[in-house]
C-alpha cells in the first residue's frame, strides 16, 4: 500500500509526501533496524525480511533523490542518491558473504546488476557538476564491481575447494551459513517469536564473522580465492600496476549508454557513447560478418565501431601506448576488437597498431599468479564424421540440415599446447575413450567398456 501511495503522490508532484510513504514502506520491510538521520536503515546494523525487496526500495529512494535534483538543482540530493547506491552495494556484499548456495548468489547478483548502472549515472552526474575526481572513481568502482563479483565468484568457488583448506573448515563454513539461512527463513515467515529468532540470527551472524576472520588468518589462500574478489582494486592501485605502454578500457553496457573507462599510468578518463538501435544493428552486422567466412567484411562498419567505441578514449590517452587491454560488457563481448578498421595512414586494423588482450574484470587482470596444480597436459582431438552427425540426429541432438563441422586449426592447437606444456596429444584414431580414461582416475571410475 505504501508503495502505491508513493507512486500516487509522486505522480501528483508531491515529492515530500511521496518520500514519506517510501520511508514507511522501508520501515515495514525491516525486522530490526538502526536508522540514519534521513530515516534510512544502516545496512550493517539492520535486518530486512528480504534483502531483494530492500534493494528495490533503496533504488526507488535513490531515484527519488535524483529526481529532486532536477527540480531543485540542490547537489545534496544527488549526494543522498549516491549514498543509497552505497547502501545497495553493502547489501550485495552482505549477501555474498552470507548466502550459502552459489545459485542463490548468482540470482541475487543478476537481479541487482542493473542498480549499478543507475549508480554510475548518478556518480557521473555529480562529476560533471563538481568535477571532483572522487565521483569519477566511484563511477568506475560501480562499473568494475559488477564484473568482479559475478565472474570471480564463479571462478573462485571452483578454485577455492581445490585449495589446501581443511575439510573441517569448509564444513564449518557451510554449517554456519546454513544456520543463518534457516533462521532468516523463519524470521521472514513468522509473525510471533521474532525477538527470540532475531537474537539467534544476530548470534549466528556474529559467529560467522568471527569464523571468517579466523579463515582469513589460518587459511589465507582459501580466503583470497573465495572472498577477496568482492572489492575491486582502486584507480591508484591499477595505475601503479600498469606498465607505461599499456592502457585498459573497461566498458559498462547501460540501457541507452555505453560507458567506457580508460586507464593508463598517467590518465583516467570516461567516454560515454549513445547506445541506440543503429549502433546495436551495426554491432550485430559486423559480428555476423566476422563469424561467417562467406560474407564480405564491411570496412565502413569496422570504422564506425572504431570511432564509436575506441577512438575517443585513445585520443585522450594514446601517448606511448602500444598495448591495449579490453574489458567488454554485454553485447560488446561478441566484438573481435582486433578487426576494427582504424583511420590511420600507417595501419588498417587495430591489431596492427596495438597488442590486444582481454580480461573479464580488472580484478582478474591484477589478481596475481595463482597457485598452480601439478597436473600434466593431455590433449585429445578427432575428426567429425557423417556417421557421428547421423547418430546425434537419431538422438535428437541435431536437427534437419545441421551437421558437426571441423574447428579450423583445432588439432594444430592441441599439438602446440602439448609442446608448450611438455604434455601429450592423441589425435583421430588415437583419441580413444580408453586412453582418455587411463589419463583420468575420475573418468576411469565412471566409464564402462
C-alpha positions as CSV (number, residue, x, y, z in Angstrom):
1,X,0.0,0.0,0.0
2,X,2.8,2.4,0.9
3,X,4.5,1.9,-2.5
4,X,1.2,2.5,-4.3
5,X,0.8,5.8,-2.3
6,X,4.4,6.7,-3.1
7,X,3.8,6.4,-6.8
8,X,0.4,8.2,-6.5
9,X,1.9,11.3,-4.7
10,X,5.0,11.3,-6.9
11,X,2.7,11.5,-10.0
12,X,0.8,14.3,-8.3
13,X,4.1,16.2,-7.8
14,X,4.0,16.0,-4.0
15,X,7.6,14.8,-3.5
16,X,7.6,15.3,0.2
17,X,4.5,13.1,0.7
18,X,5.8,10.5,-1.7
19,X,9.1,10.3,0.2
20,X,7.3,9.9,3.5
21,X,5.4,6.8,2.2
22,X,8.5,5.3,0.7
23,X,10.2,5.7,4.1
24,X,7.2,3.9,5.7
25,X,7.5,1.1,3.1
26,X,11.1,0.6,4.0
27,X,10.3,0.5,7.8
28,X,7.6,-2.1,7.1
29,X,10.2,-4.3,5.5
30,X,12.6,-4.2,8.4
31,X,12.7,-7.0,11.0
32,X,15.2,-4.9,13.0
33,X,16.6,-1.5,12.1
34,X,19.0,1.2,13.1
35,X,18.3,4.3,11.1
36,X,20.4,7.3,9.9
37,X,19.3,10.9,10.0
38,X,17.2,10.5,6.9
39,X,15.3,7.6,8.3
40,X,17.1,5.0,6.1
41,X,18.4,1.8,7.6
42,X,22.1,1.4,8.4
43,X,22.6,-1.8,6.4
44,X,25.4,-3.2,8.5
45,X,23.3,-2.9,11.7
46,X,19.8,-3.8,10.3
47,X,17.9,-6.9,9.1
48,X,15.2,-6.9,6.5
49,X,12.6,-9.6,5.7
50,X,14.0,-9.7,2.2
51,X,17.3,-8.1,1.0
52,X,16.0,-8.3,-2.6
53,X,13.0,-6.1,-1.7
54,X,15.1,-3.8,0.4
55,X,17.5,-3.3,-2.6
56,X,14.5,-2.4,-4.7
57,X,13.1,0.1,-2.2
58,X,16.5,1.7,-1.7
59,X,16.8,2.1,-5.5
60,X,13.4,3.8,-5.6
61,X,14.7,6.1,-2.8
62,X,17.8,6.9,-4.8
63,X,15.8,7.7,-7.9
64,X,13.5,9.9,-5.8
65,X,16.5,11.9,-4.6
66,X,17.9,12.2,-8.1
67,X,14.5,13.4,-9.4
68,X,14.6,16.0,-6.6
69,X,17.9,17.4,-8.0
70,X,16.1,18.0,-11.3
71,X,13.5,20.2,-9.5
72,X,15.8,22.0,-7.1
73,X,19.4,21.7,-8.6
74,X,20.5,21.0,-5.0
75,X,23.6,18.9,-5.2
76,X,22.9,17.5,-1.7
77,X,20.0,15.4,-3.2
78,X,22.4,13.8,-5.7
79,X,24.8,13.1,-2.8
80,X,21.9,11.4,-0.9
81,X,21.0,9.4,-4.1
82,X,24.6,8.2,-4.3
83,X,24.6,7.2,-0.7
84,X,21.5,4.9,-1.4
85,X,23.6,3.1,-4.0
86,X,26.4,2.7,-1.5
87,X,23.9,1.0,0.8
88,X,22.8,-1.3,-2.0
89,X,26.4,-2.2,-2.6
90,X,26.8,-3.0,1.1
91,X,23.7,-5.2,0.9
92,X,25.2,-7.1,-2.1
93,X,28.5,-7.6,-0.2
94,X,26.5,-8.9,2.8
95,X,24.7,-11.4,0.6
96,X,28.0,-12.6,-1.0
97,X,29.4,-13.4,2.4
98,X,26.3,-15.0,3.9
99,X,24.5,-16.8,1.2
100,X,25.4,-20.5,1.2
101,X,24.2,-21.6,-2.2
102,X,26.1,-20.3,-5.2
103,X,23.0,-20.4,-7.4
104,X,21.3,-18.0,-4.8
105,X,24.3,-15.7,-5.1
106,X,24.2,-15.6,-8.9
107,X,20.4,-15.0,-8.9
108,X,20.8,-12.1,-6.5
109,X,23.6,-10.6,-8.5
110,X,21.7,-10.9,-11.8
111,X,18.7,-9.1,-10.2
112,X,20.8,-6.3,-8.7
113,X,23.2,-5.7,-11.6
114,X,21.0,-3.0,-13.1
115,X,21.3,-0.9,-10.0
116,X,25.0,-0.5,-10.5
117,X,24.2,1.2,-13.9
118,X,21.9,3.7,-12.1
119,X,24.7,4.3,-9.6
120,X,27.2,5.0,-12.4
121,X,24.8,7.6,-13.9
122,X,24.4,9.4,-10.6
123,X,28.2,9.4,-9.9
124,X,28.9,10.8,-13.3
125,X,26.3,13.5,-13.0
126,X,28.0,14.6,-9.8
127,X,31.3,14.5,-11.5
128,X,30.0,16.7,-14.3
129,X,28.6,19.2,-11.8
130,X,31.6,19.4,-9.4
131,X,34.5,17.9,-11.4
132,X,35.6,16.1,-8.2
133,X,37.8,13.1,-9.1
134,X,36.2,11.0,-6.3
135,X,32.9,10.8,-8.2
136,X,34.6,9.6,-11.4
137,X,36.4,7.0,-9.3
138,X,33.1,5.9,-7.8
139,X,31.5,5.6,-11.2
140,X,34.4,3.3,-12.2
141,X,34.1,1.3,-8.9
142,X,30.4,0.6,-9.6
143,X,31.3,-0.5,-13.2
144,X,34.1,-2.8,-12.3
145,X,32.2,-4.2,-9.3
146,X,29.6,-5.9,-11.5
147,X,32.1,-7.9,-13.4
148,X,34.3,-8.7,-10.4
149,X,31.6,-10.2,-8.2
150,X,29.8,-12.2,-10.9
151,X,32.7,-13.8,-12.8
152,X,35.2,-14.1,-10.0
153,X,32.5,-15.5,-7.7
154,X,32.0,-18.4,-10.1
155,X,35.7,-18.9,-10.7
156,X,36.7,-18.7,-7.1
157,X,34.1,-21.1,-6.0
158,X,35.7,-23.6,-8.4
159,X,39.2,-22.9,-7.2
160,X,38.6,-22.5,-3.6
161,X,37.6,-26.1,-2.9
162,X,40.8,-27.3,-4.6
163,X,42.8,-25.3,-2.1
164,X,44.6,-26.6,1.0
165,X,41.7,-25.5,3.3
166,X,40.9,-28.3,5.7
167,X,37.7,-30.3,5.1
168,X,36.7,-29.4,8.6
169,X,36.9,-25.6,7.9
170,X,34.9,-25.9,4.7
171,X,32.3,-28.0,6.6
172,X,32.1,-25.4,9.4
173,X,31.6,-22.6,6.9
174,X,28.7,-24.3,5.2
175,X,27.2,-25.2,8.5
176,X,27.2,-21.5,9.8
177,X,25.8,-20.2,6.5
178,X,23.1,-22.8,6.5
179,X,22.2,-21.8,10.1
180,X,21.9,-18.2,9.1
181,X,19.8,-19.1,6.1
182,X,17.4,-21.2,8.2
183,X,16.9,-18.6,10.9
184,X,16.3,-15.9,8.3
185,X,13.7,-18.0,6.6
186,X,11.9,-18.5,10.0
187,X,12.1,-14.7,10.6
188,X,10.6,-14.0,7.2
189,X,7.7,-16.3,7.7
190,X,6.9,-16.0,11.4
191,X,4.6,-13.4,13.0
192,X,5.5,-14.5,16.5
193,X,8.6,-15.3,18.5
194,X,10.6,-12.7,16.4
195,X,12.6,-11.4,19.3
196,X,14.0,-14.8,20.1
197,X,14.7,-15.6,16.4
198,X,16.3,-12.2,16.0
199,X,18.7,-12.9,18.8
200,X,19.6,-16.2,17.3
201,X,20.2,-14.6,13.9
202,X,22.5,-11.9,15.4
203,X,24.4,-14.6,17.3
204,X,24.8,-16.6,14.1
205,X,25.9,-13.6,12.1
206,X,28.5,-12.8,14.8
207,X,29.7,-16.4,14.9
208,X,30.1,-16.3,11.1
209,X,32.0,-13.0,11.2
210,X,34.4,-14.4,13.8
211,X,34.8,-17.6,11.8
212,X,35.7,-15.7,8.6
213,X,38.3,-13.7,10.4
214,X,39.8,-17.0,11.5
215,X,39.7,-18.3,8.0
216,X,41.5,-15.2,6.7
217,X,44.3,-15.7,9.3
218,X,44.6,-19.5,9.1
219,X,43.7,-20.3,5.5
220,X,44.7,-17.1,3.6
221,X,44.8,-18.8,0.2
222,X,41.3,-20.1,0.6
223,X,40.0,-16.7,1.8
224,X,41.8,-14.9,-1.0
225,X,40.3,-17.1,-3.7
226,X,36.8,-17.1,-2.3
227,X,36.2,-13.6,-0.8
228,X,38.9,-11.1,-1.7
229,X,37.3,-10.6,-5.2
230,X,34.4,-8.7,-3.7
231,X,36.3,-5.3,-3.7
232,X,37.9,-4.5,-7.0
233,X,41.2,-2.5,-6.9
234,X,41.1,1.3,-6.8
235,X,42.3,3.6,-9.6
236,X,45.6,4.4,-7.9
237,X,46.4,0.7,-7.4
238,X,45.6,0.0,-11.1
239,X,47.7,2.8,-12.4
240,X,50.6,1.8,-10.2
241,X,50.4,-1.7,-11.6
242,X,50.1,-0.8,-15.2
243,X,53.2,-0.8,-17.5
244,X,53.9,2.6,-19.0
245,X,53.0,1.4,-22.5
246,X,49.6,-0.3,-21.6
247,X,46.1,1.1,-21.3
248,X,43.0,-0.6,-20.1
249,X,39.5,0.2,-21.4
250,X,36.6,-1.2,-19.4
251,X,33.1,-0.9,-20.8
252,X,29.8,-0.9,-19.0
253,X,26.7,-1.7,-21.1
254,X,23.8,0.5,-19.9
255,X,20.3,0.8,-21.1
256,X,20.8,3.7,-23.5
257,X,24.5,4.5,-22.9
258,X,27.8,2.5,-23.2
259,X,30.3,3.9,-20.7
260,X,34.0,3.3,-21.4
261,X,36.6,3.9,-18.7
262,X,40.1,4.4,-20.0
263,X,43.0,3.9,-17.6
264,X,46.8,4.3,-18.3
265,X,49.6,5.0,-15.9
266,X,49.1,8.8,-16.2
267,X,45.4,9.1,-17.3
268,X,41.9,8.1,-16.2
269,X,39.0,9.3,-18.3
270,X,35.5,8.3,-19.1
271,X,33.9,8.4,-22.6
272,X,30.1,7.8,-22.9
273,X,28.5,6.6,-26.2
274,X,24.8,6.8,-27.0
275,X,23.6,3.3,-27.5
276,X,20.7,3.2,-29.9
277,X,19.2,0.8,-32.4
278,X,21.6,1.9,-35.2
279,X,24.7,1.1,-33.1
280,X,23.2,-2.2,-31.9
281,X,22.5,-3.2,-35.5
282,X,26.0,-2.1,-36.6
283,X,27.5,-4.3,-33.9
284,X,25.3,-7.3,-34.8
285,X,26.1,-7.0,-38.5
286,X,29.8,-6.6,-38.0
287,X,29.9,-9.6,-35.7
288,X,27.9,-11.7,-38.2
289,X,30.4,-10.8,-40.9
290,X,33.3,-11.9,-38.7
291,X,31.7,-15.2,-37.9
292,X,30.6,-16.1,-41.5
293,X,33.5,-16.6,-43.9
294,X,31.1,-16.4,-46.9
295,X,30.3,-12.8,-46.1
296,X,32.4,-9.8,-47.1
297,X,33.9,-7.6,-44.3
298,X,32.5,-4.1,-44.3
299,X,35.3,-1.6,-43.7
300,X,32.6,1.1,-43.2
301,X,31.1,-0.9,-40.2
302,X,34.6,-1.5,-38.8
303,X,35.4,2.2,-38.9
304,X,32.1,3.1,-37.4
305,X,32.6,0.9,-34.4
306,X,36.2,2.1,-34.0
307,X,35.0,5.7,-34.0
308,X,32.1,5.0,-31.6
309,X,33.9,2.7,-29.1
310,X,37.7,3.2,-29.3
311,X,38.7,6.4,-31.0
312,X,37.5,8.9,-28.4
313,X,39.3,7.3,-25.5
314,X,42.5,6.7,-27.4
315,X,42.7,10.3,-28.4
316,X,42.8,11.2,-24.7
317,X,45.4,8.7,-23.5
318,X,47.3,7.5,-26.6
319,X,50.7,8.8,-25.7
320,X,53.3,6.0,-25.7
321,X,50.6,3.3,-25.6
322,X,51.4,0.1,-27.6
323,X,49.3,-2.4,-25.6
324,X,45.6,-2.3,-25.1
325,X,43.6,-4.5,-22.7
326,X,39.9,-4.6,-23.4
327,X,37.3,-5.5,-20.7
328,X,34.0,-5.8,-22.6
329,X,30.4,-5.9,-21.3
330,X,27.1,-7.1,-22.6
331,X,26.9,-7.3,-26.4
332,X,30.5,-5.9,-26.7
333,X,31.7,-9.4,-25.7
334,X,30.9,-10.5,-29.2
335,X,33.1,-8.0,-31.0
336,X,36.6,-9.0,-32.1
337,X,38.1,-5.6,-31.5
338,X,41.3,-6.5,-33.3
339,X,39.5,-6.4,-36.6
340,X,38.1,-2.9,-36.3
341,X,39.3,-0.5,-39.1
342,X,41.2,2.5,-37.9
343,X,41.6,5.8,-39.8
344,X,45.4,5.7,-39.7
345,X,47.7,6.1,-42.7
346,X,50.2,3.5,-41.4
347,X,47.7,0.9,-40.2
348,X,44.4,-0.5,-41.4
349,X,43.4,-2.7,-38.4
350,X,43.5,-2.1,-34.7
351,X,45.7,-5.2,-34.2
352,X,48.3,-3.6,-36.4
353,X,48.7,-0.7,-34.1
354,X,48.3,-2.3,-30.7
355,X,48.9,-5.6,-29.0
356,X,45.4,-6.5,-27.9
357,X,44.5,-8.6,-24.8
358,X,41.2,-9.2,-23.0
359,X,40.1,-9.6,-19.4
360,X,36.7,-10.1,-17.9
361,X,37.4,-7.8,-15.0
362,X,40.1,-5.6,-13.7
363,X,40.3,-7.8,-10.6
364,X,41.3,-10.7,-12.7
365,X,43.9,-8.7,-14.6
366,X,45.7,-7.7,-11.4
367,X,44.9,-10.7,-9.3
368,X,48.4,-12.0,-9.3
369,X,49.7,-15.5,-10.0
370,X,47.5,-18.2,-8.5
371,X,48.8,-21.4,-7.0
372,X,49.3,-23.9,-9.8
373,X,48.5,-27.6,-9.6
374,X,50.8,-30.3,-10.8
375,X,48.5,-31.7,-13.5
376,X,50.1,-32.9,-16.7
377,X,48.7,-31.7,-20.1
378,X,46.9,-34.3,-22.3
379,X,45.1,-33.2,-25.4
380,X,42.5,-35.2,-27.5
381,X,41.2,-34.3,-30.9
382,X,39.3,-36.2,-33.5
383,X,37.5,-35.7,-36.9
384,X,33.8,-35.4,-37.0
385,X,32.3,-37.9,-39.4
386,X,28.9,-38.0,-41.2
387,X,28.1,-41.1,-39.1
388,X,28.5,-39.2,-35.9
389,X,26.2,-36.4,-37.1
390,X,23.6,-39.0,-38.0
391,X,23.8,-40.6,-34.6
392,X,23.3,-37.2,-33.0
393,X,20.3,-36.6,-35.2
394,X,18.9,-40.0,-34.2
395,X,19.2,-39.0,-30.6
396,X,17.6,-35.6,-31.5
397,X,20.6,-33.6,-30.6
398,X,20.9,-32.3,-34.2
399,X,18.0,-31.4,-36.5
400,X,17.4,-31.0,-40.2
401,X,20.5,-30.0,-42.2
402,X,22.6,-29.4,-39.0
403,X,26.0,-31.2,-39.1
404,X,29.1,-31.0,-37.0
405,X,31.8,-29.2,-38.8
406,X,35.6,-29.2,-38.2
407,X,37.0,-26.5,-36.0
408,X,39.8,-24.9,-38.1
409,X,43.3,-25.4,-36.7
410,X,41.9,-27.2,-33.6
411,X,44.2,-30.2,-34.0
412,X,47.2,-27.9,-34.6
413,X,46.4,-26.1,-31.4
414,X,46.2,-29.3,-29.4
415,X,49.7,-30.3,-30.7
416,X,51.2,-26.9,-30.0
417,X,49.7,-26.9,-26.5
418,X,51.3,-30.3,-25.8
419,X,54.7,-28.9,-26.9
420,X,54.2,-25.7,-24.7
421,X,53.2,-27.7,-21.6
422,X,55.5,-30.7,-22.2
423,X,52.5,-33.0,-22.4
424,X,51.0,-35.5,-24.8
425,X,48.4,-35.4,-27.6
426,X,46.2,-38.0,-29.2
427,X,44.5,-37.3,-32.5
428,X,41.9,-39.0,-34.7
429,X,42.0,-42.8,-34.3
430,X,44.4,-42.5,-31.4
431,X,42.0,-40.3,-29.4
432,X,40.1,-43.2,-27.8
433,X,37.9,-43.3,-24.7
434,X,40.2,-45.9,-23.1
435,X,43.2,-43.6,-23.5
436,X,41.2,-40.7,-22.1
437,X,40.1,-42.9,-19.1
438,X,43.7,-44.1,-18.5
439,X,44.8,-40.4,-18.0
440,X,42.0,-39.6,-15.7
441,X,41.3,-41.6,-12.5
442,X,38.0,-39.7,-12.1
443,X,36.8,-40.7,-15.6
444,X,38.1,-44.3,-15.1
445,X,35.7,-44.8,-12.1
446,X,32.7,-43.8,-14.2
447,X,33.5,-45.4,-17.6
448,X,32.2,-48.7,-18.8
449,X,33.8,-50.5,-21.7
